[in-house]
């Protein structure tokens, strides 16, 4: 039956399926310092199993300079909001020329983080959904950090992680 239908081009999907438009890959081009930053959060092993500290970092993709970092005991949108606003203020960056790129983590897309960015005039950019390689700058920085020979396997306390 299917052989005959295939010969007549009558085999097709019978269910209605949504056709989503293809997502555009974000192109991050920094022509000068303080124009495009990338930020992300990674986990650092704590003193015991299932105990982690969160390292927030923001880098300038033009110079690969770390413009801000913070170690917290957990991921939280208020920590992220504070981290982003302090990083912009510390660098005295022209917020109207600044684009901050992030992946689609819960705190990166949180409204409490988006509002201060909008108030400052910073434009935001996000990775495509379920695409892990759209934020290569931060991911590369974390791999370089964690694969150093002198990087500890575990941190005794949050003060040790900050040190």
N, C-alpha and C positions, 0 to 999 in steps of 0.2 A: 504494500500500500504506500509506504513512504517513498519507495523508489519511484513509483509512478508519479506521486505528487511532486517530488524533487525534479523530475524531468520536465514537468509543466510549470515549475517555479511557483508552486502553491504551498510550500512548507514555509511557515513563518511563525513568529511568536504571537500567541493569541491573547496574552495578558496585556493590559495597558501598563506601560512603563514610562516613568518620568525621564525626560531627556534633559540632563543638567548641562549647562554650557561649560566648556572647559575653563578652568581657572588659569589666570595669567600668572606666570612665574614672576615674583618680585625681582626687579633688577635694581640692585643697590649700587649706585655709583657715587663715590665721594670725590669731589674735585678739590676740596680743601678741608682742613681740620674743622671739626665742630659743625659738619653738615649732615653726616649720617652716623648714627650710633647704633649699636646692637646690644641687646641685653637678654640675659637668661638667668636661670636659677639651677644650681646643681646641688646634690646632696653630698655631704661629707660624713664619713662614718664616725659615730660617737664612741663612747667608752664600752658600750654593751651592744649585743645584737638588737636590731630593730630600734636603735637610738641613732638619730641623724641630726646634723646641723645643716642649715641651708645657706649656701654661698650665693649671694646676688652679685653679679658683675655687669658693668656697662663698659663697652670699649668703643673707641672712635675707629671706624673701619679704614679711615684714610691713613692714620699713623699707627694703628694697632695699640694705642696708648689706653690704659685702663683709666677711664675718667671717673669711675666710682665703684666701690665694692662695699659689701656689708655681710656679716655673718649673723644669722638669727637662729633661734631654736626651732622655728617652724616656718612653713610658707604661709603667708597671710597677706591679704590684699592691702591692709593698712601699712604693713612693713614695705610693701612694694611701692605704694603711693609716696611714702616718706623717702624711700630710696631714690625714686625718679626725680622728685622735686629738689632734693638736696644735691643730686648729681648735676642737674642743670644749673642750679644756683652757684655751686662750687666752681664750675668752669667758666662762669660769666659768658655762657654761650648765647648767641642771638637766637632766641627760641623760634622766631619766624622763619629762619633759614634751616632749622634743625628737623631732621626726620629720625625717629627712633623706631628701629625694627625689632620685632620679637617673634617667637613662635606662638602657637595658639594655646598655651597653657592657661589654666584657670585664672591665675593672677595676672597674666599678661593681657587678658581680654576683659578683666574686671572693670566694671563701671567706675569704681572708686579710683582706679588708676587712670582711666581715660579722661575723667573730668578735669583733674589738675593739668594734664597735658593740653587739653583744649583751652583751659584758662591761660596757660603760658603761651599758647600759639604754636605748640610743637605738633607737627604732623606725625601720624602713626602709620606703620606698615606691619603687616603680619604675614607669616608663612601660609602656604596653601594648606588646607586640611589634610591630615594624615600624611604629610610630606616632611620627613625628618631632615632633609638636606637643604632647606631654604634658609637656614640660619647658620651658615658654615663658620662664620667668624667667632661666635661665642662657643660653638661646639669644639672648634679647633683649639681655642684657648684652654678649655677645660681638659681636653685630652693632653695638651702639653703640660699642664699643671699636674695632673694626676699620674702621669707616667715618668715624672722626674724621679731619679734614684733616691733623693733625700725627702720625698713626700711621704708623710707618715701613713701607715695603713689605717690607724684609728687615732682620734683625738680624745684626750683625757677629759676635757671639759670645753665649754664654749670659749673661755679665755684662751685656751691652747689653740683652738681653731682660728681665733682672731689674730693671734700672734703669728 
